[in-house]
Amino acid sequence: MQLQQIIKNFSQERDFVAAILDTIAALVIVLDKQGRIVCFNSACEEITQYSFAEVENKLFWDIFSLPKEIELAKLEFNQINPEELTKTSERYLLTKDRKQRLIAWTINALVDESGKLSYVIATGQDITESRKAEIALQHSEERFRMMVEGSEQVFFYIHDNNHIFEYISPSVQTVLGYTPEELVGKECEYFLIDDAAKAEAIGLTDKALLTGERNKPFIVISRHKDGYSLFTEVVETPLIIDGNVVGMQGFIRDITKRKIAEIELCQQRDFNTTIVQTSPAFFVAINPDGTVRMMNQAMLNALDYTLEEVVGTNYLANFVPTEQQEMLAQVFQSANVQELLPNQENYVLTKSGNKLLIDWHGRAVFKENGELNFFFGFGIDITERRQGEIQLRAAAQRERLISEIALRVLQSLNLEEIINTTVTEVRQFLQADRVFISNLNDILQSKIFAESVAINCQPISELFLKNNDYIQEIKSLFSQGDLQKIDDISQIQLSPKRAYYFAKYQVKACLAVPIMVGEKFFGTLVVHQCSRVRHWQQVEIDLLQQLATQVAIAIQKAQLFQQIQSLNLGLERKVQERTAQLQQRMVEIQDLYQRQDEFLHAVSHDLRTPITGTLMLLKHWQQSPVENISLPRNILDRMIESGERQLHLINSLLETHISESQGISLHCEPVKISELVKSITEDLESFFVKNRATIHNLFLDDLPLVNADSLQLRRVFENLISNALNHNLPGLQITLQTSKEGEMIRCLVQDNGVGMNEEQCSEIFERYSRGDRLRGGVAHRSRSTGIGLGLYLCRQIITAHGGQIGVHSSPGKGATFWFTLPIV
């Protein structure tokens, strides 16, 4: 019987330990002295996604260590000292799906009777998410520190009743002339002038440290390092943690406006030395009647109890807030019918009455007969994490609000839209009853007012539409750039006007910051709480000041926009005046062109008639059989040649004028271009002989027909050939050839003459451009007396046919004129 009782007790103890191992959320792994896994609880299975059967008797590092840390894991395992009670470390654990989880391990060595290592018990806590939260919080704190140190206000921190500066912001050098290093370690009243001021400041600081109540802002005369005096406004706020005053923070308001201090929220978690007692988590076992059966040391320490004080006491009555007792009672009751209890987040009361927020996981343990033996709870204290999450979320929301408004200011010139959106979003973010922006100065041409108000509150806009005495008082109050923070209207002394209006609009608390455009007071950004009094937080004040700065930027942009509009109006008037002048000038120029055309036509007509008559007479004489005429024949030939040349020039001038005003007149028909070129070369034979020129006609007979005016096309060939002969010395060689390029015929007129430079090639087809060329580096005067219209007319004719014309040449290498014509 005694043996059976021993076996039964051992079985119950085994079941108890097994239940604990399977219930706790901590990872528990037991390794033998070779590092093989011999125990692997359900928390390990859940996190690693391996079952115990998959890892049993396998080396820990072969499965869970990162490849680069396997050798380190082996080394650390081999260096475990059986005499060392506890060893802690943080290592990444590789899960079945190859993800990495950061685990905080507590290592305990179990030895046999001879004192040698028998087993290694590793208790781990998954700190992956908490480490991410810590890093995020550190980043937030760093951004906050940069914001504070960049402020123009002088912030300070006093740790205890000795009034010694532990911190003072760098802006103190701007305000008081001291570096922070010169003031840290000195009494905070160091820079005050007289003993009475010091005594008053000490009394106010001691009172705030004793009562934990924030001082009203007080003004003192401070001594600058250079010896002169200045007025400073000091605001002090006690720092209270867990109901205890641990220090004082504040700011000296002279030039700077903000500086707050934050307290470290993260604390290092310690792990105990056994599977249960070493865990940083809370463990509690509760009997079916609701009394405490067991509580681990971590939970006892947190609640400030001893084990003797808690065992046998009613858990709900002593450790759960009243508002959550009924809900937890239902959870305890469900333990009679289900093994796993639902996860819960609820508060636990410490001995001093403080609340800790715990994330609980529970499980019921039954006897062999199915009767409830006890239920077991495992919990993680998430109080600080939840506070950190709330702070991070609030900080992120503040940053988002400021960023969105700053972006809106950057992208938009619509001031009315910006301020209306700003008051709406600020009221929603601060959960206030009324937020409004009003301008109390005439910086802008129009009155600016925007308000967002709760449904149950009266709009205040009518108050600011009139320039009454109350408005003048507001101007006087904020014109120096000071903000106003009123937590409870009933607790401060107000002027009769302000008291009347606060009562009329049901204002219980007020926070107002000035909007300064440059150094000028523009107006105010005001938040009202009408439903209750409200303690305004420093972060809320900072937020309002930052938003006031953004509104000031928007106002400055609106000012610039108004100035630009005024400049644009003036510029538009000048442009209109100048445009009218140019239009008048264009009318005058067009009139000149018309007169020029009329003159050109008249001159051409008047010159043509007498020259034509002269030529007719001279030609008649030339054809007379009488040898003895009044003029020698060579003179007569010269006169005829000169007359024909003048007639040609006048005809060219007249044709150019007609082509510009009316366009080239074409009578197109299918033309066999090889026959046309052959006819042209035959007609010009005497011209070639006269100039001792050689012509090579390479036009093929099988070329496609072109759609062209043969008369105008003849003029093009004649002009190009005569141009080559007139602008080169006798003995020139001219080559005519063609090729088919797609739907076009390409014609070439090549010579081996003196050639042209690039500038001459670019100008050769312009009106009145003469074709003088260089020969051997010496200017060569051509034998042409034209006025530069032949090639210009060629371009007009080819363009009218739908083709193109151009020239390739270089000095001393001849010239190649080309043009294209469409195929029929």
Salt bridges, closest charged atoms under 4 A:
ASP15 OD1 - ARG14 NE 3.73
GLU54 OE2 - LYS96 NZ 2.81
GLU71 OE2 - LYS74 NZ 3.74
GLU76 OE2 - ARG91 NH2 2.34
GLU90 OE2 - ARG131 NH2 2.93
ASP97 OD2 - LYS99 NZ 3.99
ASP126 OD2 - ARG101 NH2 2.93
GLU129 OE2 - ARG101 NH1 3.74
GLU134 OE1 - ARG131 NE 3.18
GLU142 OE2 - ARG145 NH2 2.36
GLU149 OE1 - ARG145 NH1 2.94
GLU182 OE2 - LYS225 NZ 2.66
GLU189 OE2 - HIS163 ND1 2.79
ASP206 OD1 - HIS163 NE2 2.50
ASP226 OD2 - HIS224 ND1 3.69
GLU233 OE1 - ARG253 NE 3.08
GLU309 OE2 - LYS351 NZ 3.07
GLU323 OE2 - LYS355 NZ 3.05
GLU339 OE2 - ARG363 NH2 2.70
GLU345 OE1 - ARG386 NH2 3.15
ASP359 OD2 - HIS361 NE2 3.84
GLU389 OE2 - ARG385 NE 3.65
GLU389 OE1 - ARG386 NE 3.25
GLU399 OE2 - ARG143 NE 2.95
GLU404 OE1 - ARG400 NH1 2.83
GLU425 OE2 - ARG408 NH2 3.27
GLU451 OE2 - ARG434 NE 3.49
GLU462 OE2 - LYS504 NZ 3.73
ASP487 OD1 - LYS485 NZ 3.17
ASP487 OD2 - HIS535 ND1 3.05
GLU540 OE2 - ARG534 NH2 2.87
GLU588 OE1 - ARG585 NH1 3.12
ASP591 OD2 - ARG595 NE 3.08
ASP597 OD1 - HIS657 ND1 3.93
ASP606 OD1 - HIS605 ND1 3.71
GLU641 OE2 - ARG645 NH1 3.98
GLU644 OE2 - LYS619 NZ 3.78
GLU655 OE1 - ARG715 NH2 2.11
GLU660 OE2 - ARG767 NH1 2.41
GLU675 OE2 - LYS672 NZ 3.99
ASP683 OD2 - ARG714 NH1 2.82
GLU718 OE2 - ARG714 NH1 3.69
GLU741 OE2 - ARG746 NE 3.71
ASP751 OD2 - ARG773 NH1 3.91
GLU766 OE2 - ARG795 NH1 3.42
